[in-house]
């Protein structure tokens, strides 16, 4: 798999900024002043509004969050899980802000009341028609370059779960009826999609 280095990502960010000299560069301050309930993400100073999730999206999110939380709560995992909306200040700059569908953070020093500052350990995005290119391309590159350990793309339309284990060897492609091992827990946690209420 091709992953962008931090240097390559910085070059692309600078290129994006220079091609938009006449456009306004938005910052996290702009995101934080959006009206209550309006969700958006910020990539290289460009605001991307987020659509309201569908019922299927919410069922998947709830089922996955519950499964992961039960594992963590049983004392087997030393991390914290957050479902969207939850702020991830990925690059700790003023031009990038994400709200992943599910975020798992194992380093509590990255957390404060506003969200996660730096790379979470595990991110799950549930694809909707309006987020497809963002989830598969933009976020995959961003999360990899920032140091996210594991990234899952759950795509109900394609009946697929794509796993990127950026720090290990356990990534791969699965269907939504497979048992998928979680790399950050060395496979001790396995999620059986066939039994989830989705």
C-alpha positions in Angstrom: 0.0 0.0 0.0 1.1 3.5 -0.7 1.3 5.8 2.4 2.3 9.4 2.3 5.2 10.6 4.4 4.9 13.7 6.5 7.1 15.6 4.1 5.1 14.6 1.1 1.9 15.6 2.9 3.4 19.0 3.9 4.3 19.6 0.3 0.8 18.8 -0.8 -0.7 21.0 1.9 1.6 23.9 0.8 0.6 23.3 -2.8 -3.1 23.4 -1.9 -2.7 26.6 0.0 -0.7 28.3 -2.7 -3.3 27.4 -5.4 -6.0 29.0 -3.2 -4.4 32.4 -2.8 -7.6 34.2 -3.6 -9.8 31.9 -1.5 -10.2 32.3 2.2 -8.3 29.9 4.4 -10.6 28.7 7.3 -9.2 27.8 10.7 -10.3 25.8 13.6 -11.7 29.0 15.1 -14.2 29.0 12.2 -15.2 25.4 12.9 -15.7 26.2 16.6 -18.0 29.1 15.8 -20.4 27.1 13.5 -24.0 27.1 14.6 -24.9 24.5 17.2 -25.5 21.1 15.5 -23.8 22.0 12.3 -21.0 19.4 11.7 -18.0 20.0 9.5 -14.4 19.0 9.0 -11.5 21.2 8.1 -8.8 20.0 5.6 -6.0 22.4 4.6 -8.2 25.4 5.5 -11.2 24.2 3.5 -14.4 23.4 5.4 -16.3 20.3 4.4 -19.9 20.2 5.7 -21.0 16.8 7.0 -24.3 15.2 6.1 -26.7 13.9 8.7 -25.9 10.2 9.2 -28.5 7.6 8.0 -30.1 5.1 10.3 -27.9 2.3 8.9 -24.8 4.4 9.6 -26.0 5.0 13.2 -26.7 1.3 13.7 -23.2 0.3 12.5 -21.6 3.0 14.7 -23.6 2.0 17.8 -22.9 -1.7 17.3 -19.2 -1.2 16.7 -18.9 1.3 19.6 -20.7 -1.1 22.0 -18.5 -4.1 21.0 -15.3 -2.1 21.4 -16.4 -0.4 24.6 -17.4 -3.8 26.1 -13.9 -5.1 25.4 -12.3 -2.1 26.9 -14.6 -2.1 29.9 -13.8 -5.8 30.6 -10.3 -4.7 31.5 -8.6 -6.1 28.4 -8.0 -2.8 26.6 -6.4 0.3 28.1 -7.9 2.9 25.8 -10.9 5.2 25.6 -13.5 5.1 22.8 -15.5 8.1 21.5 -18.3 8.2 18.9 -18.9 11.2 16.7 -19.2 14.0 17.2 -15.7 14.0 18.8 -13.0 16.5 17.8 -9.7 15.2 16.6 -7.0 18.0 16.1 -5.0 15.6 14.0 -2.0 17.8 13.1 -2.2 20.1 16.0 -2.3 23.1 13.6 -5.0 25.6 12.8 -6.0 24.2 9.4 -7.1 20.6 10.0 -9.9 19.2 12.2 -11.7 15.9 11.9 -14.7 14.2 13.5 -14.2 10.5 12.8 -17.2 8.2 13.3 -15.4 6.2 16.0 -12.1 7.2 17.7 -10.0 5.1 20.1 -7.3 6.8 22.0 -4.8 4.9 24.2 -2.6 7.8 25.3 -4.7 9.9 27.8 -2.2 12.8 27.6 -3.6 13.5 24.1 -7.1 14.1 25.6 -8.8 17.1 27.1 -12.3 18.4 27.3 -12.2 19.6 23.6 -11.1 16.3 22.2 -7.9 14.5 21.0 -4.8 16.5 20.2 -2.6 14.4 17.9 -3.1 11.0 16.3 -5.6 8.6 17.9 -4.6 4.9 17.9 -7.6 3.6 15.9 -10.1 5.4 13.7 -13.2 3.9 12.1 -15.1 5.8 9.3 -18.4 4.5 8.1 -18.8 5.4 4.4 -21.9 7.3 3.2 -22.3 8.3 -0.5 -21.3 11.9 0.3 -18.1 10.9 2.2 -16.7 8.2 -0.1 -13.7 10.0 -1.6 -13.0 11.8 1.7 -12.9 8.5 3.6 -11.0 6.4 1.1 -8.5 8.9 -0.1 -8.1 12.1 1.9 -8.5 10.7 5.4 -6.5 7.6 4.7 -3.5 9.8 3.7 -4.1 12.2 6.6 -4.4 9.5 9.2 -1.4 7.5 7.9 0.9 10.6 7.8 -0.2 11.8 11.3 0.6 8.5 13.0 -2.8 6.8 13.4 -1.9 3.2 14.1 -5.1 1.6 12.6 -7.8 2.9 10.3 -10.9 1.0 9.3 -13.3 2.0 6.4 -16.7 0.3 6.8 -18.6 0.5 3.6 -22.1 -0.9 3.8 -22.9 -0.2 0.1 -19.9 -2.3 -0.9 -20.4 -4.8 1.9 -16.7 -4.3 2.8 -14.4 -3.5 5.7 -11.0 -2.2 4.7 -8.4 -2.3 7.4 -5.2 -0.3 7.3 -2.7 -1.3 10.0 -0.2 1.5 9.5 2.2 0.2 12.2 1.9 -3.6 11.7 1.1 -6.3 9.2 -2.5 -7.2 9.9 -4.4 -5.0 7.4 -6.6 -6.3 4.7 -10.0 -6.4 3.1 -13.0 -8.2 4.6 -16.7 -8.4 4.0 -19.4 -7.4 6.5 -19.9 -11.0 7.4 -16.3 -11.7 8.4 -14.5 -11.7 11.7 -12.0 -8.9 11.7 -9.0 -8.8 14.0 -8.1 -5.5 15.7 -4.4 -4.8 15.2 -3.9 -2.4 18.1 -4.9 -5.3 20.4 -2.8 -7.8 18.5 -5.9 -9.7 17.4 -7.1 -10.3 20.9 -10.2 -8.3 20.0 -11.9 -9.7 16.9 -15.1 -8.1 15.7 -17.6 -10.6 14.1 -19.6 -8.4 11.7 -22.0 -11.3 11.0 -23.5 -11.0 14.6 -23.6 -7.2 14.8 -27.1 -5.7 14.6 -26.4 -3.9 11.3 
